Amino acid sequence: MKKNLKFYTVNELAEVLRVHPTTIYQSIRCGRIQAFRVGPGKKAPLRIYHHEVERMIEFDAKKMIDKIVEDRVKKETK
């Protein structure tokens, strides 16, 4: 049975996250977001799976929570 996989173009994801498409390209380049090309060549359009976006958001939320906890611990030990 095939899953119906949802994916985004770079521009669609940029719109959803309310960032510039360049930000998405930079995130792909540095490995923060995994993407794949549709077609041959380096200029083929990129696609990002929906589950990859969810993973990135969860990771960022965890980093943000860890930072808040760390800041509170520093504040309490002063």
C-alpha positions in Angstrom: 0.0 0.0 0.0 1.4 3.4 -1.0 1.4 6.3 1.3 0.1 9.6 0.0 3.2 11.7 0.7 2.9 15.5 1.0 5.8 17.7 0.0 6.5 21.4 -0.5 8.4 23.4 -3.0 10.9 25.9 -1.7 8.5 28.8 -2.3 5.6 27.0 -0.7 7.6 26.2 2.5 8.9 29.8 2.6 5.3 31.0 2.5 4.2 28.6 5.2 7.1 29.5 7.5 6.9 33.2 6.6 10.5 33.4 5.6 12.3 34.3 2.4 13.0 31.4 -0.1 16.7 32.2 0.3 16.4 31.2 4.0 15.0 27.8 2.9 17.8 27.3 0.4 20.4 28.2 3.1 18.8 25.7 5.5 18.9 23.0 2.8 22.6 23.8 2.0 23.7 23.6 5.7 21.7 20.4 6.3 19.1 21.7 8.6 16.4 20.7 6.1 16.6 17.6 3.9 15.4 18.1 0.3 15.5 16.2 -3.0 15.6 17.2 -6.6 12.8 16.4 -9.1 14.6 15.6 -12.3 18.2 15.5 -13.5 20.8 18.1 -13.0 21.8 20.6 -10.4 19.1 23.1 -11.5 16.2 20.6 -11.1 13.5 21.9 -8.7 13.8 21.0 -5.0 11.1 19.3 -2.9 10.8 19.0 0.9 8.8 16.2 2.5 6.1 17.3 5.0 7.5 15.0 7.7 10.9 16.7 7.2 9.4 20.0 8.1 7.7 18.5 11.2 11.1 17.1 12.2 12.8 20.4 11.8 10.1 22.3 13.8 10.2 19.7 16.6 14.0 20.0 16.7 13.9 23.8 16.8 11.2 23.7 19.6 13.4 21.3 21.7 16.4 23.6 21.2 14.3 26.6 22.3 13.0 24.8 25.4 16.6 23.7 26.3 17.8 27.3 25.9 15.0 28.6 28.2 15.8 26.0 30.8 19.5 26.7 30.6 18.8 30.5 31.0 16.6 29.9 34.1 19.2 27.6 35.7 21.9 30.3 35.2 19.6 33.0 36.6 18.8 30.8 39.7 22.4 30.0 40.5 23.5 33.7 40.5 
